[in-house]
Structure formats: structure tokens, C-alpha cells
Amino acid sequence: MSTKTILIADDSAAMRAMLVAVVESLGEDFQIVEASSGFEALRLLPREHVDLIMTDINMPDINGLELISYLRNNPNYKTIPVFIISTEGSAKDVEKGKLLGADEYVVKPFSPASLQQLISQYLNKA
Amino acid sequence: MSEQNITHTKAVQDFLAEAEEIVEQLGTELADLADMAESGELNPDVLNSIFRGAHSLKGLAGMFSFSGVADLAHNMENLLDWLRLGKLNLTPKLMTVLFESHELLSSLIRLLASGDESSLDREIAACVTRINACLAPPDKQSAVSPLEALGLPAHIQGALTEYEEHRLNDNLAKGRTLFNIHTSFDLTTFDTELSSVTEILKKCGEVISTLPSVGGNLETNIDFEILFGSKLPFEELRAAVERDSVSVTQLGSGMVLTAPQASSSTPVPETEVPVSKAPEKPQPVSEPVAPMPQVPDDSILSAKSMSRTVRVDIGKLDELMNIVGELVLANSTIAGVTAKMRNEGFSRMAVELGKAAKGLERKLSDLQKGVMEIRMIPIGQLYEKMSRIVRKISREQGKRVELKFFGADTELDKLIVEDISDPMMHIIRNAIDHGIEPRDVRVANGKDEKGTIRISSYQKGNHVVIEIEDDGGGIDVDKVKKKALQKGLVTDISSVSDRDAIDFIFLPGFSTNETVSEVSGRGVGMDVVKNNITAISGMVDIETRKGEGSRFVITLPITLAIIKALVISCSGRTYALPITSVLETLLMTNKDIMTVERKEVVQLRETTLPLLRLESYFDIRSSDEAPDEFYVVVVGVAEKRLGIAVDDLLCQQDIVIKPLGESFKRFRGVSGAADLGDQRTILVLDIGGIINETMRSGS
């Protein structure tokens, strides 16, 4: 009943596969939904009840920052925790991400263990 | 669960496939960039796309711990970031560094894909040094960003990445007006509807950013605020784009945009806007404007690249082909049983079974064709790669070379296209290196200083022909003959005709160049080229005219998979000949053989046909008395004809040719083996090779 759903948004299929593997090896019963672009994420959101979003910044149609801005302005989604999983691009973009309301900023390459820890931390709150 | 246990074999495969695609696309875009640099009109989207490619590759490679690739990609990304942010100018030297880095990247990925452990660390380090040498400190930072003077609403500015800010500033610097186009679409269809708007916008300006926002009906709709820069006057833009759920506002001094209001169907209030207020903006009217596209009423303009193609691993296609091959064999067995039934007197049942088998055969043939078509790809895919390499080599050589392509649509089996790529590249390199003369020599000889290489592909019957023609100096036949004499390949030059002399080029270790050039002399000789072509049952011929140029003609089978073969027997052994090379079969007697210049020939209507006894070719003479009657199979590839004498013609059959394998070095005269069904295997003759070998005089 309380299976948590994680939305992974990244335009790289390999990256998504990697993230999926990291989530799955946590061993918990998470449902994973994948989006290959910001638009796809926007389409999926109304349909799935998402508990955590992991997004890249550089995506083709709308970038991760714009996605977060939308999420935080929409009462339906503003409380969903958001992790930005991105390469350390410009420091300015990182800052904006935090300002816009991202909960965590994970820099690639990251250790799977630390990401898993963050996931557990945000999703296993009672 | 320890980190090491997270094995991602599928992910690694995905990574490699994706990395190859990224690198491939990078190559094409770099070529476009080079063209643009020459004409002076840099398209920011292309530059940005190249940057994003390097960026993605860096992230991916880092995740999978391929540090060489990640390192190189990271440095390329830096360089490209500076370029796209306007901190660097695109100079020819920079282009060269970019091309070199891309080449190295390609090699790295190729190595990884083939499981080669060799290290290119030194090359990577050298390349990184060259990249960093291009990064000079940035010029003075612009004092006040015109961005601030704009008064962009905070919610839009807050979500702009650094790159988007740069694009914004660039648009302002170029004197474009900035607009905010507000749209509100249904949640289920927003992407196509948004695309239809952005498509129109892109034709008359630059879309800087697209911000999704929350409007009044957030349960059913999603809003977007599109930041757009253009030289169009406000009214024209409105006319082009504004409609029911789309509204346009101009941004400029004095404008205050409020956040989207409650009702999304009313456009954001427009205030009276003076036509031009952006800094140093020239008259909009004087700027040539793209013709106004009309907004269609039911805009189902989907610019989304909803690809109708599926990516398939070639291994799966091979499997499919194998299964079809076996189905074909199984069907032949049924035919055999039908024959037996008829012999045992079950003629009525035999007829019924025969009919059913025929029906099955027809369907199988369709299936075969279908699967073969899936494997076919247009040869044009190679052409792009070649343009890049030609550009690079001609730059290195200081020669100007133009590539002309014809027949890009000609289709070939994917594996053949892959296998022909290297030989073609090598022939082209040779053409540039040795064929095309240096500029001054060409001009002195009354030629255009720019050399031309023509590549044409076309279908000819069951074969595809690829011609690579250059207008260079041609092959110096005398030099070739002398070299052959020197190498002891021939004792008497005068006995060698010009035609045969050219074939010497295909012998191992043959290079008439004193200095092994860096490009052609990398240990790959024409003999390897020829072997590669023969390995896929192809043939290569050269025509050359001194002072005028050379033409390489490669003849290839359209597909290697299932082919019809003629099964013959000779001295008790059976062999298969691809039907596509068989022109006709004749029954002859010993009286028909004549001898001309110590070679056996037979008369075939008006022509004299050289005769080859298969038993002597393979040295399998049987001890029995040779019968007086024998069959001659007339074979031909391109213009050459040969009659092969065999003992008996057994049957015609569909077979699937398989290569012989690594442990068997290439047997002369044999191009592979095939399964005949009921456990029998048969060798398949390499007709092209046999013809060439036999027709060469004094071999």
C-alpha cells in the first residue's frame, strides 16, 4: 500500500539505467518511473503519485531548474522532495537550484551508497 | 549490499551504445560548425548542442568510471562552455583542436567497445594540454549586465541557467527585442501544442528559455513562459503567434510583468509599449524578416521527433536470419520427403504435400526478403563520416579536395556497410595522399587547384557497385613494374601488361612510396583492403590513366545472408557456387577444349572462354579415368568471364553462408561454408577471387 514512487528524469538512457540500479539495490519495494525529458516528467506527474524526484539539470526541452520552479509553484507538487543529480556545472546553476527549492544536490560521479542513504532518509520518514 | 555488487552489464552496454551515438553526432555537428565558422554565421544552437554532447559524455563516463573518456570530455566541455558563453572566439586553430579531441574520443570509445585494454593516456594528456592552451583568461567582464536594465520578473530570471543568461545578453547585444510569450495548454497535449508555437518562433528569432508555470487551472492546464528574442516588430509577432491560449508581451524598460494571473484564458495585460526601447536597437523594418508562417487552425504540428524507428542490435537480426535459414532447410527436407513418397507410389499424397510445401516456400521467401530488408541500410550513412575524414586529411596535406557523392540511397546489408567502411576510407586516403597532386603541380598541368573525388554507388543486378574516382595523377604503371621487378615478383617486365601490373598493388608489402606517409603508411596496405573486400565476397578493380586519375571499382553482393547456390561435384567432392555469379551451364566434351598460348579455352558462341579445371585449381585430381563429358559452369563478375570445368551439376539450393572462422586462415578460392541440411556442410567458392587469380597472366 505504501509503495513509494520515485521519478527519475534524465535524458541519458544509460544514466537512468544506472540510477534505477542504485534504487533497486536498496532492496525496498520502490516503484520507479522514468522520464527522458522535462516534458515527459511533466506529463507523468499528474498520473503517478510521486514521492521523490531525481532530476538532471541539462535536459533538452526544459532544464532541471525550470522543472523545479514549476514544482515549487504548484501546490500539488510543492512538497515532493527533489534531488538534483547533475555534473557540477556552473556554481551559479547549483545555487539557483538550491534557491528554487531543491532538497539535495548530488554531484556526478557520486557513490551509490551516499545516494542510497539520501533516498532512505527522505522516503523512510514515518 | 556493497557497491561492487551493483553490476550494470546492461547499463554498460547502454553506455557504450549511447557514447557512440553522442560521438557520432558530435562529429557531424563539429563539421557543421566548421562550415559556419568559414561563413561567419555561428548558430548558437549548434554550439550549445556540441557543448551538451560533451557534457553528457563526461557525466556518463564519470559514472561508469571510464576516467580517460571522462577526463577528455571534461576538458572539451570546458572549452566548449567558454565558446558558447562568448568568452572565446572560434578560430581555425580552435577548430583543429576540437577535431583532434573528437578523433581521440572516437578512438577511445572504439577501444572500450572492443574490449581492448590498451591505454591512450599519453595521447589524452597531450590533447588536454592543447585544449587548455586555448583557454586564455576571459576579457573584461561586462560591467553592468543589460539584463538588469531589462527588469525581468524575478521568477523568470531565477530559473535561467548561466547559459540562458548569456543567450539573453547576446540577444540584447545584437539589438533584438525580447518578448515573453505566455501559453496555457491542456496537460495531456501540451508538448505538441507547445512545439507548434516554438516552431513558428524559431523561424523568426531565438527561443531563449521555456519556463513551465502554474496558471489558474492547474489541475487541467500547464502554462509556459517563453523568453524570445527577435528583430520582428511587436505587432507582426503578435499576428503570427497569438491565438486563444497564447499571448505576447514585449519586454523593455518601463515594463512590469506580473506573475500569471488566476484565469489563464485571459492574456497577461499588455501595456502601451513604445516600439523600440532596447539598447542600440536598429530599425526593425530594415532587417530582412522570414516570411510569416500562418498558424493552422487545428495545430497538430508535431515537431517532436516521434521516431518511427526502432534500434535493433545486429546480433538479433543475425539470429533471425539463422532461424529463417533453418526454416528454409527444413522446407527442403519436406521437398525431399515428397519426392520419396512419389517414388514409393503415394503419388496423390505427394502432390498434396508438394502443394503445401510450395505454399510454404513462397511465404518463407517473403519472410526472407522481409528480414533481409531490415538489415539493409543506405550507404549514405558512410558518406558523412567520409566527409569529415577527407576534410581532416586534406587540411593536413595542404591540398584542397572536394568530395562528390552519388547514390547515397543505395542500400546494402548493414554488416557489409560496416565491413566496407575501412577499405573505402583507405582507398580515399590513398587518393588524397598519392593520387591528388599538390596544388602547384595541378595548376602547372592546367588542372583546377582543387582536386575532386567522386564516390558513386549504384545497384547492378544482384550486386552493388561502389566507384571511387579521383582526378589526380593516376597510378604510375612503370614505377609499379619496376618495383615488382625489384621485389622479384616478376622476372621479365616486358611480359607484364599494364592491366596486370596494376594488380601488383594488391600484393602484400607493396608500396611504391619511398617515405611512408603518416596517413597511408600506417601499416595497412592495399592487400589488406583487398582481403577485406574479398572476405565479404566482393571484388575490387582499378582503372587508371596517367595524368588524369584513377578509379577504384568495388563490386559487392547486396547481402551475405541467404543465397541460392548451385551445388556441383568435382573429383568426388561437392562445392557450392552462388547463383548470382553463374551465367550459364554447358555440357562439353574433351574435343571442345582448345589451347591458346598454353591456356585451355572453349568456344562459347562468338567468344573464347578461358577454362579452369576445378580439380587442378584445388589439386584434387581423382585417380579414376576422367570421363569424356563434363560440365562447364560459366561464371562472371563485372566484365570478366570464366568457365569452370566440373564433373557434375547436382542441384540448386538455398544456403546460408557462414565465414570459416579465425583459426582457418583465408583459403584461396573459398569464401565460406554452408549448411546443406541433414548434417552436411559444404564449402562455398569465392568466384571473384578465382576469376581474378586465373585471369592474371603469369601468376
Boltz contact constraints between the chains, C-beta under 6 A:
constraints:
  - contact:
      token1: [A, 12]
      token2: [B, 56]
      max_distance: 6.0
  - contact:
      token1: [A, 12]
      token2: [B, 60]
      max_distance: 6.0
  - contact:
      token1: [A, 13]
      token2: [B, 14]
      max_distance: 6.0
  - contact:
      token1: [A, 14]
      token2: [B, 11]
      max_distance: 6.0
  - contact:
      token1: [A, 14]
      token2: [B, 14]
      max_distance: 6.0
  - contact:
      token1: [A, 14]
      token2: [B, 15]
      max_distance: 6.0
  - contact:
      token1: [A, 14]
      token2: [B, 18]
      max_distance: 6.0
  - contact:
      token1: [A, 14]
      token2: [B, 60]
      max_distance: 6.0
  - contact:
      token1: [A, 17]
      token2: [B, 11]
      max_distance: 6.0
  - contact:
      token1: [A, 17]
      token2: [B, 14]
      max_distance: 6.0
  - contact:
      token1: [A, 18]
      token2: [B, 11]
      max_distance: 6.0
  - contact:
      token1: [A, 18]
      token2: [B, 63]
      max_distance: 6.0
  - contact:
      token1: [A, 21]
      token2: [B, 6]
      max_distance: 6.0
  - contact:
      token1: [A, 21]
      token2: [B, 8]
      max_distance: 6.0
  - contact:
      token1: [A, 25]
      token2: [B, 1]
      max_distance: 6.0
  - contact:
      token1: [A, 25]
      token2: [B, 6]
      max_distance: 6.0
  - contact:
      token1: [A, 39]
      token2: [B, 191]
      max_distance: 6.0
  - contact:
      token1: [A, 46]
      token2: [B, 187]
      max_distance: 6.0
  - contact:
      token1: [A, 58]
      token2: [B, 52]
      max_distance: 6.0
  - contact:
      token1: [A, 62]
      token2: [B, 210]
      max_distance: 6.0
  - contact:
      token1: [A, 62]
      token2: [B, 212]
      max_distance: 6.0
  - contact:
      token1: [A, 63]
      token2: [B, 161]
      max_distance: 6.0
  - contact:
      token1: [A, 65]
      token2: [B, 159]
      max_distance: 6.0
  - contact:
      token1: [A, 66]
      token2: [B, 159]
      max_distance: 6.0
  - contact:
      token1: [A, 66]
      token2: [B, 211]
      max_distance: 6.0
  - contact:
      token1: [A, 69]
      token2: [B, 159]
      max_distance: 6.0
  - contact:
      token1: [A, 70]
      token2: [B, 212]
      max_distance: 6.0
  - contact:
      token1: [A, 73]
      token2: [B, 214]
      max_distance: 6.0
  - contact:
      token1: [A, 74]
      token2: [B, 214]
      max_distance: 6.0
  - contact:
      token1: [A, 74]
      token2: [B, 218]
      max_distance: 6.0
  - contact:
      token1: [A, 87]
      token2: [B, 59]
      max_distance: 6.0
  - contact:
      token1: [A, 90]
      token2: [B, 162]
      max_distance: 6.0
  - contact:
      token1: [A, 92]
      token2: [B, 162]
      max_distance: 6.0
  - contact:
      token1: [A, 93]
      token2: [B, 161]
      max_distance: 6.0
  - contact:
      token1: [A, 93]
      token2: [B, 162]
      max_distance: 6.0
  - contact:
      token1: [A, 108]
      token2: [B, 59]
      max_distance: 6.0
  - contact:
      token1: [A, 108]
      token2: [B, 62]
      max_distance: 6.0
  - contact:
      token1: [A, 108]
      token2: [B, 63]
      max_distance: 6.0
  - contact:
      token1: [A, 109]
      token2: [B, 62]
      max_distance: 6.0
  - contact:
      token1: [A, 109]
      token2: [B, 63]
      max_distance: 6.0
  - contact:
      token1: [A, 112]
      token2: [B, 3]
      max_distance: 6.0
  - contact:
      token1: [A, 112]
      token2: [B, 6]
      max_distance: 6.0
  - contact:
      token1: [A, 113]
      token2: [B, 3]
      max_distance: 6.0
